[in-house]
Amino acid sequence: MEDREKLMWAYLDGNLNSRELERFNLLLNSDLSFRNEFKLIESLNRELQEVVLETPSENFQAAVLERINTAPVQAKVFSIFKILLPNMFIMLAAVFILKPSMVTPNFSFDFTQYLPVFSLPEFSLNINQPMITLSMIALGLIALFAFDRFFLQKKLSTKRF
């Protein structure tokens, strides 16, 4: 089937040698399905030749490239903010509740009256000054990293390529 179709298209393009032309004429005169298929392909070829191809204007490529170069690149905001901000608030709240003297010196306020009464298994929560300092430094480094990534991405998103 594919060989017969190639033969038909080669005939329509005028690319048959004498031996192939004899084979084509023999098939056309003797095989009814070949003749019907050739008529279909011949009509398709005529319709394709009548199609007027549109050509883009001379400045089409320049206009497209200009639009590409002026379009801002949308950068995804660094997702560490989704993790960083809630963690910073939790850490500050924990420091304020567990060691209020570190956050607010000489501040005596009883938080227990505002906390619900519930019982927890007893455990020792030994948080000391160096642990809190280290965790605050770690949070600060994470914040600096996040802000650096955010501003770097913002700078890249405004850069024109």
HELIX and SHEET records of a PDB file:
HELIX    1   1 GLU A    2  ASP A   13  1                                  12    
HELIX    2   2 SER A   18  SER A   30  1                                  13    
HELIX    3   3 LEU A   32  GLU A   50  1                                  19    
HELIX    4   4 PHE A   60  THR A   70  1                                  11    
HELIX    5   5 ILE A   80  LEU A   98  1                                  19    
HELIX    6   6 PRO A  100  VAL A  103  1                                   4    
HELIX    7   7 PHE A  111  GLN A  113  5                                   3    
HELIX    8   8 GLN A  129  THR A  158  1                                  30    
END                                                                             
